[in-house]
Amino acid sequence: MALNLKHIELLAFKLKSGKVQDINISYQVFGPALHTAPIILVNHALTGNSSVTDWWSELLGDHKVIDTKQLTVLAFDIPGNGHDGNIDHMIFNYQDWTLFDVGAAFAKALQLLNISFIDLGIGGSIGGALLWEMLAQQPELFGTIVPIAADWKATDWVIACCHIQELILSTSSKPVEVARQHAMTFYRSPQGLRSKFRRGKDKSSFKVQKWLDFHGTELKKRFSLPAYRLLNQLLTSADAAGNHGEDIAAIIATSQTVIELIAIDSDGFFVAHEDRRTFDLLKREKDINYHEISSVNGHDAFLIEHDQVKEILSGIIQNRLPKSSKTACNKIRLLQSA
C-alpha cells in the first residue's frame, strides 16, 4: 500500500446512468506543494495506480524528465482500482460506470483541491483516453494534454478485445490470471514476442507460455477481480465525443488546449492509424502535433522505450510548459485582492 495516499470522499456522486453512490478517490502529490509550481496531472493505465514514481520511475522523479524538484505532479487513482487496499472503496456495480463518470469524478476532486487549471496532462492507454474525456467535459482545464498510446474513443477492435476479456472474467476459474494472459497478446506484438523468445523452450514448455503464466500470476497478487472488471468496462466505454459520433472536433471546438499525440507504430490495441486520423481531422483548427514511437514492443512500448519517450516529453515540456504555475499566479492575485 502506498504510504502517501490522500483521500477525497464524494458523497451521493451521480453517474451518467442516473445511479447515485458514495465513492472514494485516492491520490498522491509529488514535488512542490499544489499551487506553488506548474501542475502536471498523470493518469495511470489499466493496471497502474497513483504511485507514478514507482511504475514510471525512468521518467518521473527528482531531476528526471518530469522533474519533481520543479514540477508538481498530481496523480489520482481511478475510483475502484483497489490501490488503497480498502474493500469498502471498491466498485462492484461496474456495468453502471463509464469513462465519462471517471472524468466527472476527477473534475469534482480537482474542484475540492481548488485546482481550476492544469498546465500539462499526461496519460497512457486508458489514462490517455481519460484525458480526452476530461478535455471534452472541461475545455479550458488544460494548457496541454499528452495522450500516449491512447485514443478519444474505443474502436470496434478495442471493444472486441474487452468483450473477450469480460467473457474470461465472467467464466474462467482463474479469471484475473487468464484475462491478463489474453491481454498481453494485444499489449505486445508478434514481432516483439519473436524478438524476445525466438521459439525458445525451458524443458517441455515454450518460454512465451511461461512468460504469460508469470504475468497472470503477478497481476493476481496485486489486482482484484472487481477492479479488473471495472477498468475493462471503462475501456469499452471510452467516447469523448459522446452523442456527436465521430466528431470530436465539435466537442472541443472552444478549447485552446494544445494536443500532443504520441502513438506507437506497432501498437495492436490503440493503433497508430487512429491517432493519425485524429491528427488529420484536427490539424487545421487546433494546435496539435503527432509523435510516433518506433518499437517492436507493441502497446506497452510507452513503458519500455524510455529513451524515445524521454526525448518526446522533454521537447513538449520545454516548449509547452510555463515557467510558473498559472494556478499559483491566480492564487496570489486572489490573496492580493482580499
Backbone torsions as a table, in degrees:
resi	resn	phi	psi	omega
1	MET	NA	136.9	179.3
2	ALA	-68.4	137.8	-176.2
3	LEU	-83.9	-20.5	-174.3
4	ASN	-99.4	14.2	-177.3
5	LEU	-66.5	133.0	170.3
6	LYS	-112.9	162.7	-173.8
7	HIS	-133.6	144.1	172.8
8	ILE	-125.2	125.2	177.5
9	GLU	-94.7	127.2	173.7
10	LEU	-112.6	106.3	-178.1
11	LEU	-87.6	141.3	178.7
12	ALA	53.0	45.9	178.0
13	PHE	-73.4	127.6	-176.2
14	LYS	-96.2	124.3	178.3
15	LEU	-83.3	162.4	177.0
16	LYS	-59.0	-30.5	-179.6
17	SER	-71.6	-12.6	-177.6
18	GLY	100.4	-14.5	177.3
19	LYS	-66.9	149.4	179.3
20	VAL	-124.3	132.4	178.6
21	GLN	-156.3	156.7	174.6
22	ASP	-81.8	136.0	178.3
23	ILE	-134.2	160.6	177.7
24	ASN	-122.1	132.7	175.4
25	ILE	-115.1	118.1	173.8
26	SER	-92.6	150.8	-178.6
27	TYR	-155.1	166.0	177.0
28	GLN	-137.6	150.1	176.5
29	VAL	-122.4	131.3	179.3
30	PHE	-120.9	143.9	178.8
31	GLY	86.5	-154.9	-178.6
32	PRO	-57.7	154.7	-179.9
33	ALA	-60.8	153.4	176.8
34	LEU	-54.2	140.8	177.2
35	HIS	76.9	9.9	178.1
36	THR	-114.1	-7.5	-178.6
37	ALA	-155.3	165.6	175.1
38	PRO	-53.6	140.4	-177.2
39	ILE	-101.5	129.5	171.6
40	ILE	-113.6	122.5	174.1
41	LEU	-94.5	126.7	177.0
42	VAL	-113.6	117.5	176.8
43	ASN	-95.4	126.8	-174.9
44	HIS	-80.1	162.9	177.2
45	ALA	-82.3	-175.1	-168.9
46	LEU	-56.1	-52.3	-177.9
47	THR	-98.2	13.9	178.7
48	GLY	-87.7	-166.8	-178.2
49	ASN	-165.0	-173.5	-176.2
50	SER	-76.8	-7.0	178.7
51	SER	-81.1	64.4	-171.3
52	VAL	-67.1	-25.2	178.7
53	THR	-74.6	-8.9	174.8
54	ASP	-89.2	-59.5	-172.4
55	TRP	-82.5	-12.0	176.5
56	TRP	-126.5	39.7	-173.1
57	SER	-66.2	-21.6	178.5
58	GLU	-68.4	-23.8	-174.2
59	LEU	-116.5	-21.3	-169.5
60	LEU	-126.2	123.4	179.6
61	GLY	156.4	-173.4	179.9
62	ASP	-62.9	126.3	176.8
63	HIS	64.3	22.2	176.3
64	LYS	-102.8	-176.1	-176.7
65	VAL	-55.1	-49.2	171.3
66	ILE	-94.3	94.7	-165.7
67	ASP	-89.0	108.3	-178.1
68	THR	-77.6	4.1	168.1
69	LYS	-80.7	-25.1	-174.8
70	GLN	-120.5	-18.5	-173.5
71	LEU	-122.6	141.3	174.2
72	THR	-88.0	121.7	178.3
73	VAL	-105.8	124.9	178.4
74	LEU	-114.2	130.6	179.2
75	ALA	-136.7	121.1	174.4
76	PHE	-93.8	151.5	165.3
77	ASP	-88.3	134.3	171.8
78	ILE	-59.5	127.5	-178.1
79	PRO	-51.5	133.2	178.1
80	GLY	88.6	3.8	-179.2
81	ASN	-79.2	-8.0	172.1
82	GLY	80.6	9.7	-174.7
83	HIS	-64.0	-30.0	-177.9
84	ASP	-84.5	-4.4	176.9
85	GLY	73.5	8.7	-177.9
86	ASN	-97.9	112.7	-177.2
87	ILE	-62.8	-26.5	179.3
88	ASP	-68.8	-15.6	179.3
89	HIS	-96.7	0.7	177.9
90	MET	-72.9	158.7	177.6
91	ILE	-117.7	115.5	-175.4
92	PHE	-99.5	-21.1	176.9
93	ASN	-88.9	56.5	-171.7
94	TYR	-61.5	-28.4	-177.6
95	GLN	-71.7	-14.2	177.0
96	ASP	-81.8	-12.1	-170.8
97	TRP	-99.8	147.5	172.8
98	THR	-133.1	168.5	177.8
99	LEU	-65.4	-26.9	173.6
100	PHE	-55.8	-43.0	-178.4
101	ASP	-64.8	-38.6	178.2
102	VAL	-65.1	-42.5	176.5
103	GLY	-59.7	-41.0	179.1
104	ALA	-68.2	-37.3	177.7
105	ALA	-66.2	-42.4	177.6
106	PHE	-63.4	-36.7	178.8
107	ALA	-61.7	-42.7	178.5
108	LYS	-67.2	-37.8	178.4
109	ALA	-64.6	-42.6	178.0
110	LEU	-62.2	-40.2	178.5
111	GLN	-60.6	-42.1	180.0
112	LEU	-68.7	-23.6	176.1
113	LEU	-90.5	5.8	-179.8
114	ASN	60.3	36.1	178.4
115	ILE	-106.8	116.5	179.0
116	SER	-110.2	-7.8	-178.5
117	PHE	-148.9	135.4	176.6
118	ILE	-118.5	123.4	-175.8
119	ASP	-63.6	-40.4	-175.8
120	LEU	-149.7	129.0	175.2
121	GLY	-112.8	131.8	179.6
122	ILE	-127.5	136.6	177.2
123	GLY	-155.4	138.4	177.4
124	GLY	-105.7	139.9	177.1
125	SER	58.6	-123.6	-179.7
126	ILE	-61.4	-27.2	176.0
127	GLY	-64.8	-34.3	175.6
128	GLY	-72.9	-39.9	176.0
129	ALA	-61.5	-35.9	177.9
130	LEU	-67.1	-34.4	174.6
131	LEU	-59.0	-44.8	178.1
132	TRP	-59.7	-42.5	-179.8
133	GLU	-63.6	-42.1	179.3
134	MET	-66.2	-38.7	177.9
135	LEU	-64.2	-40.8	179.8
136	ALA	-63.4	-37.5	-178.5
137	GLN	-79.7	-32.7	-178.1
138	GLN	-133.5	82.1	-172.6
139	PRO	-59.0	-22.1	-177.9
140	GLU	-106.5	13.0	-176.6
141	LEU	-71.4	-38.6	-171.4
142	PHE	-108.7	145.9	166.2
143	GLY	-77.6	-46.1	180.0
144	THR	-144.2	142.2	169.5
145	ILE	-119.5	146.6	179.5
146	VAL	-129.3	84.7	173.9
147	PRO	-76.4	126.4	-177.2
148	ILE	-114.9	128.4	-179.8
149	ALA	48.8	50.2	-172.4
150	ALA	-143.4	-179.8	178.6
151	ASP	-155.8	159.4	179.0
152	TRP	-80.0	-4.8	-176.5
153	LYS	-143.2	158.2	167.9
154	ALA	-88.0	116.6	177.8
155	THR	-74.3	172.2	175.5
156	ASP	-57.8	-36.2	179.9
157	TRP	-66.5	-45.2	178.7
158	VAL	-62.5	-43.7	178.8
159	ILE	-61.1	-40.8	179.1
160	ALA	-63.3	-45.9	179.5
161	CYS	-61.7	-42.7	-179.4
162	CYS	-69.8	-31.2	176.9
163	HIS	-62.4	-44.9	178.3
164	ILE	-65.5	-38.6	176.2
165	GLN	-57.9	-45.1	-179.3
166	GLU	-64.4	-38.5	177.0
167	LEU	-62.2	-41.7	177.5
168	ILE	-63.6	-46.3	-178.1
169	LEU	-64.5	-25.1	-178.1
170	SER	-89.0	-23.3	-168.9
171	THR	-122.7	-20.9	-174.1
172	SER	-76.6	149.4	173.8
173	SER	-76.5	-17.1	174.7
174	LYS	-128.9	68.6	-167.5
175	PRO	-60.0	-49.6	-176.7
176	VAL	-67.1	-43.4	-178.8
177	GLU	-62.0	-48.1	-176.1
178	VAL	-71.0	-39.5	178.0
179	ALA	-62.0	-41.2	179.0
180	ARG	-63.7	-41.0	178.2
181	GLN	-61.7	-43.6	177.4
182	HIS	-62.0	-42.5	-178.5
183	ALA	-62.9	-36.7	-178.9
184	MET	-62.4	-24.1	179.4
185	THR	-73.0	-22.8	174.1
186	PHE	-107.6	-8.7	171.3
187	TYR	-79.9	-23.9	175.5
188	ARG	-107.2	-164.0	-178.1
189	SER	-139.4	158.1	176.6
190	PRO	-56.4	-41.5	179.6
191	GLN	-64.5	-40.0	-179.3
192	GLY	-65.8	-41.7	178.3
193	LEU	-67.7	-36.6	176.9
194	ARG	-63.8	-44.4	-179.9
195	SER	-63.9	-35.3	-175.4
196	LYS	-79.3	-38.0	-169.8
197	PHE	-115.6	-32.9	179.1
198	ARG	49.0	43.2	177.4
199	ARG	58.2	25.0	-179.7
200	GLY	-67.8	154.4	-179.3
201	LYS	-125.9	149.3	166.4
202	ASP	-115.1	106.2	-174.7
203	LYS	58.9	-114.2	-174.8
204	SER	-98.4	-4.9	-176.1
205	SER	-110.1	147.3	172.7
206	PHE	-70.7	143.6	-179.4
207	LYS	-61.0	-34.2	-179.4
208	VAL	-64.8	-32.7	178.0
209	GLN	-68.0	-42.8	178.4
210	LYS	-66.4	-34.4	177.9
211	TRP	-64.1	-43.3	177.6
212	LEU	-65.3	-42.4	177.2
213	ASP	-58.9	-41.7	-179.7
214	PHE	-61.6	-46.4	-178.6
215	HIS	-64.9	-37.1	177.2
216	GLY	-64.5	-44.3	-179.8
217	THR	-65.8	-42.0	-178.1
218	GLU	-65.8	-39.8	179.8
219	LEU	-67.4	-36.9	179.6
220	LYS	-59.8	-29.3	-178.4
221	LYS	-69.7	-28.0	-171.8
222	ARG	-126.1	2.5	-175.9
223	PHE	-138.6	128.2	-175.5
224	SER	-89.9	162.3	177.8
225	LEU	-61.1	-46.4	178.2
226	PRO	-58.9	-39.2	179.5
227	ALA	-65.4	-42.5	-179.1
228	TYR	-64.6	-43.6	-178.8
229	ARG	-64.2	-39.6	178.5
230	LEU	-63.4	-50.7	-176.9
231	LEU	-64.6	-35.7	176.8
232	ASN	-64.7	-41.7	176.1
233	GLN	-61.2	-42.4	-179.4
234	LEU	-63.0	-39.8	176.8
235	LEU	-59.0	-45.2	-178.9
236	THR	-60.8	-31.8	-172.0
237	SER	-88.6	-2.7	-175.9
238	ALA	-57.3	121.8	-179.2
239	ASP	-168.7	80.1	-176.7
240	ALA	-66.3	-21.8	-179.7
241	ALA	-80.1	-15.0	176.7
242	GLY	56.2	-126.8	-176.2
243	ASN	-74.9	-1.0	-179.9
244	HIS	-89.0	10.2	177.0
245	GLY	63.3	-118.2	-178.3
246	GLU	-91.9	2.1	-171.4
247	ASP	-92.8	73.2	176.8
248	ILE	-66.1	-27.3	-179.7
249	ALA	-60.0	-38.8	-179.2
250	ALA	-66.1	-33.0	-177.2
251	ILE	-71.2	-38.3	-175.7
252	ILE	-107.4	23.2	-175.9
253	ALA	-57.6	-36.3	-176.2
254	THR	-88.7	-6.7	-174.7
255	SER	-79.2	139.8	174.4
256	GLN	-100.0	8.6	-177.7
257	THR	-63.8	135.1	173.7
258	VAL	-79.3	138.0	-178.8
259	ILE	-117.5	121.9	178.0
260	GLU	-116.4	98.4	-178.7
261	LEU	-81.3	134.7	173.3
262	ILE	-125.4	115.8	179.1
263	ALA	-113.7	170.6	178.8
264	ILE	-123.4	127.7	-172.0
265	ASP	-63.1	-26.5	-178.6
266	SER	-104.1	10.0	-177.9
267	ASP	-62.5	120.3	179.4
268	GLY	-100.6	9.8	-179.8
269	PHE	-115.8	-75.8	169.2
270	PHE	-90.4	86.6	-168.6
271	VAL	-68.2	146.8	-175.7
272	ALA	-60.5	-32.0	-178.4
273	HIS	-56.5	-36.1	-179.6
274	GLU	-68.3	-38.7	176.7
275	ASP	-67.2	-36.4	177.0
276	ARG	-63.5	-39.6	177.7
277	ARG	-63.2	-42.7	178.3
278	THR	-62.7	-42.3	178.6
279	PHE	-61.0	-46.1	179.6
280	ASP	-63.3	-34.8	-179.1
281	LEU	-68.9	-37.2	-170.7
282	LEU	-102.6	-13.2	-169.2
283	LYS	-63.5	-24.4	-179.6
284	ARG	-82.0	-17.9	-174.6
285	GLU	-117.0	-21.1	-172.7
286	LYS	-122.6	157.0	171.8
287	ASP	-82.6	95.2	-172.4
288	ILE	-137.8	141.0	176.7
289	ASN	-129.1	154.3	179.8
290	TYR	-121.4	128.4	177.1
291	HIS	-123.7	148.3	-179.2
292	GLU	-134.2	127.3	175.2
293	ILE	-86.4	130.3	177.5
294	SER	-96.7	120.8	-174.5
295	SER	-162.8	153.4	171.3
296	VAL	-92.3	1.0	-170.4
297	ASN	-90.7	4.2	174.3
298	GLY	68.4	-152.7	-174.4
299	HIS	-54.7	-38.9	-176.9
300	ASP	-73.1	1.4	-177.2
301	ALA	-60.5	-26.6	179.7
302	PHE	-68.4	-14.9	175.3
303	LEU	-103.3	0.3	-175.2
304	ILE	-120.1	-44.7	-175.4
305	GLU	-84.6	67.0	-172.2
306	HIS	-60.4	-40.0	-176.6
307	ASP	-63.5	-43.0	179.4
308	GLN	-67.4	-41.8	179.3
309	VAL	-64.5	-41.9	178.1
310	LYS	-58.1	-45.6	-177.4
311	GLU	-62.2	-44.5	-178.7
312	ILE	-67.2	-47.9	-178.2
313	LEU	-65.9	-35.4	178.9
314	SER	-59.5	-44.5	178.6
315	GLY	-65.0	-41.3	180.0
316	ILE	-64.1	-46.1	-178.9
317	ILE	-63.8	-41.3	-179.7
318	GLN	-65.6	-39.4	-174.3
319	ASN	-88.5	-28.5	-170.1
320	ARG	-109.9	-21.1	-174.1
321	LEU	-89.6	131.2	177.9
322	PRO	-69.8	160.3	179.2
323	LYS	-76.7	-20.9	177.3
324	SER	-133.4	158.2	-176.3
325	SER	-77.8	129.6	175.4
326	LYS	-63.1	-37.4	179.3
327	THR	-68.3	-34.7	177.5
328	ALA	-65.7	-42.8	178.7
329	CYS	-62.8	-41.8	178.8
330	ASN	-63.5	-38.2	179.3
331	LYS	-65.3	-41.0	178.4
332	ILE	-61.8	-43.9	179.4
333	ARG	-61.1	-41.5	179.3
334	LEU	-63.5	-41.1	179.1
335	LEU	-65.6	-40.1	-178.5
336	GLN	-67.7	-30.1	-177.6
337	SER	-88.5	-9.0	-177.0
338	ALA	-72.6	NA	NA
